[in-house]
């Protein structure tokens, strides 16, 4: 028996899954880690943490009785934009610069002045450059290292770094490059004019491969470190959002999905991306050549619940541990107990700026409408409600663009929870299709690995091998209640936009 190991590196956790040759998931394990946030703009991670957490997951699998020596293929799917500058020996010159890091605002502003915004969008699929964009961070970091007398050999994105550590080969892949600001998604190649303007030599960018290519055999010491076969091969994966799309079959036009993870991201597949639409939704290169993903991005989603749990839910965390359940499932129980309230508090979920549907770059989150009768359970409930309102406003934006339907696939941790899924159906008025037994992002990565291994002929065949989905339908009574509360949410968004533009506004 030969296994595929999938490595899904998110913003605050690593998830590993083992799949057999028929793409049956045998085990899934996760391990959390903590971000380094010395100030509001710097967000980092010690690069060693990634491999440590991968090993921790595999050890857990071994302890459950799985023979991890049968792992012959590994595929990684990672967050986009996170990067690690390395020297000529491949040693990191700094901590990993996480995608949430916005230290390069000045460089982004300067680069934005060198190119018309329409040219940037039509070339890269990005609606603009900001402090989060890798090309701006590269310009910033090169100045920093030059000042210290250090020289960058390569800028490795997170998947690139894992491939380098495991195989000794420095390569990247095209779905990751599509969010960097220096990749021409139409020509499928580096945008050299942007690299030259940023004074980033193209030699600092690794060779680019397609998703699902064999990157190389694992180094013997790394195979031993991870307790996998010494014959194991690393397969290029895809950005997490792309793998999620592959995993739920969003590889044909007309399919729609959303992922509620650290961020909330929607995805709609198309072969004819609309660069002229006034909404200027982010467009990524898909894991399949000639296909693209229209992707509205909301930077903060389930991470808000993680923040709330860490800051205010010590007792709830302890109770969940006593009961042997996930603290997030327990918080969902408490949210359900609070009940839906038309006049209850509202969460404004944009804790780190708003990209879509409204651009409020400097926005921060808030709990609105708190009264002396507000309970902790009420506040716990506002989080999934506010995130679902954010989902609805972005679905409505896509509908105005001619993209949409009566249903969508739901991915990410909350998609495993019936309360969250039903709430999303009630608030959006659409059918929510979830896969409680599957990590769709990991499954998408496994599909890429299975095709490269020869277990399946095509990505379409691999993705179609899973069919155990569950559908949640909106309930009319709940829809009516949430329609009124959604109107208040929309007013809150409007007033927040005015507030951050330094104008006064009152509901």
Rosetta blueprint (number, residue, H / E / L):
1 X L
2 X L
3 X E
4 X E
5 X E
6 X E
7 X E
8 X E
9 X E
10 X L
11 X L
12 X L
13 X E
14 X E
15 X E
16 X E
17 X E
18 X E
19 X E
20 X L
21 X L
22 X L
23 X L
24 X L
25 X E
26 X E
27 X E
28 X E
29 X E
30 X E
31 X E
32 X E
33 X L
34 X L
35 X L
36 X E
37 X L
38 X L
39 X L
40 X L
41 X L
42 X L
43 X L
44 X E
45 X E
46 X L
47 X L
48 X H
49 X H
50 X H
51 X H
52 X H
53 X H
54 X H
55 X H
56 X H
57 X H
58 X H
59 X H
60 X H
61 X H
62 X H
63 X H
64 X L
65 X L
66 X L
67 X L
68 X H
69 X H
70 X H
71 X E
72 X E
73 X E
74 X E
75 X E
76 X E
77 X E
78 X E
79 X L
80 X L
81 X L
82 X L
83 X E
84 X E
85 X E
86 X E
87 X L
88 X L
89 X L
90 X L
91 X L
92 X E
93 X L
94 X L
95 X L
96 X E
97 X E
98 X L
99 X L
100 X L
101 X L
102 X L
103 X L
104 X L
105 X H
106 X H
107 X H
108 X H
109 X H
110 X H
111 X H
112 X H
113 X L
114 X L
115 X L
116 X L
117 X H
118 X H
119 X H
120 X H
121 X H
122 X H
123 X H
124 X H
125 X L
126 X L
127 X L
128 X L
129 X L
130 X L
131 X L
132 X L
133 X L
134 X H
135 X H
136 X H
137 X H
138 X H
139 X H
140 X H
141 X H
142 X H
143 X H
144 X H
145 X H
146 X H
147 X H
148 X L
149 X L
150 X L
151 X L
152 X L
153 X L
154 X E
155 X E
156 X E
157 X E
158 X H
159 X H
160 X H
161 X H
162 X H
163 X H
164 X H
165 X H
166 X H
167 X H
168 X L
169 X L
170 X L
171 X E
172 X E
173 X E
174 X H
175 X H
176 X H
177 X H
178 X L
179 X L
180 X L
181 X L
182 X L
183 X E
184 X E
185 X L
186 X L
187 X L
188 X L
189 X E
190 X E
191 X L
192 X H
193 X H
194 X H
195 X H
196 X H
197 X H
198 X L
199 X L
200 X L
201 X L
202 X H
203 X H
204 X H
205 X E
206 X L
207 X E
208 X E
209 X E
210 X L
211 X L
212 X L
213 X L
214 X E
215 X E
216 X E
217 X E
218 X L
219 X L
220 X H
221 X H
222 X H
223 X H
224 X H
225 X H
226 X L
227 X L
228 X L
229 X L
230 X L
231 X L
232 X L
233 X E
234 X E
235 X E
236 X E
237 X E
238 X E
239 X E
240 X H
241 X H
242 X H
243 X H
244 X H
245 X H
246 X H
247 X H
248 X L
249 X L
250 X L
251 X L
252 X L
253 X L
254 X L
255 X L
256 X E
257 X E
258 X E
259 X E
260 X E
261 X L
262 X L
263 X L
264 X E
265 X E
266 X E
267 X E
268 X E
269 X E
270 X E
271 X L
272 X L
273 X L
274 X L
275 X L
276 X L
277 X L
278 X L
279 X L
280 X L
281 X L
282 X E
283 X E
284 X E
285 X E
286 X L
287 X L
288 X L
289 X L
290 X L
291 X L
292 X E
293 X E
294 X E
295 X E
296 X L
297 X E
298 X E
299 X L
300 X L
301 X L
302 X H
303 X H
304 X H
305 X H
306 X H
307 X H
308 X H
309 X H
310 X H
311 X H
312 X H
313 X L
314 X H
315 X H
316 X H
317 X H
318 X H
319 X H
320 X H
321 X H
322 X H
323 X H
324 X L
325 X L
326 X L
327 X H
328 X H
329 X H
330 X H
331 X H
332 X H
333 X H
334 X H
335 X H
336 X H
337 X H
338 X H
339 X L
340 X L
341 X L
342 X L
343 X L
344 X L
345 X L
346 X E
347 X E
348 X E
349 X L
350 X L
351 X L
352 X L
353 X L
354 X E
355 X L
356 X L
357 X L
358 X L
359 X L
360 X E
361 X L
362 X L
363 X L
364 X L
365 X L
366 X E
367 X E
368 X E
369 X L
370 X L
371 X L
372 X L
373 X L
374 X L
375 X L
376 X H
377 X H
378 X H
379 X H
380 X H
381 X H
382 X H
383 X H
384 X H
385 X H
386 X H
387 X H
388 X H
389 X H
390 X H
391 X H
392 X H
393 X H
394 X H
395 X H
396 X H
397 X H
398 X H
399 X H
400 X H
401 X L
402 X L
403 X L
404 X L
405 X L
406 X L
407 X E
408 X E
409 X E
410 X E
411 X E
412 X L
413 X H
414 X H
415 X H
416 X H
417 X L
418 X H
419 X H
420 X H
421 X H
422 X H
423 X H
424 X H
425 X H
426 X H
427 X H
428 X H
429 X L
430 X L
431 X E
432 X E
433 X E
434 X E
435 X L
436 X L
437 X L
438 X L
439 X L
440 X H
441 X H
442 X H
443 X H
444 X H
445 X H
446 X H
447 X H
448 X H
449 X H
450 X H
451 X H
452 X H
453 X H
454 X L
455 X L
456 X L
457 X L
458 X L
459 X H
460 X H
461 X H
462 X H
463 X H
464 X L
465 X L
466 X L
467 X L
468 X L
469 X L
470 X E
471 X E
472 X E
473 X L
474 X L
475 X L
476 X H
477 X H
478 X H
479 X H
480 X H
481 X H
482 X H
483 X H
484 X H
485 X H
486 X H
487 X H
488 X H
489 X H
490 X H
491 X H
492 X H
493 X H
494 X H
495 X H
496 X H
497 X H
498 X H
499 X H
500 X H
501 X L
502 X L
503 X L
504 X L
505 X L
506 X L
507 X L
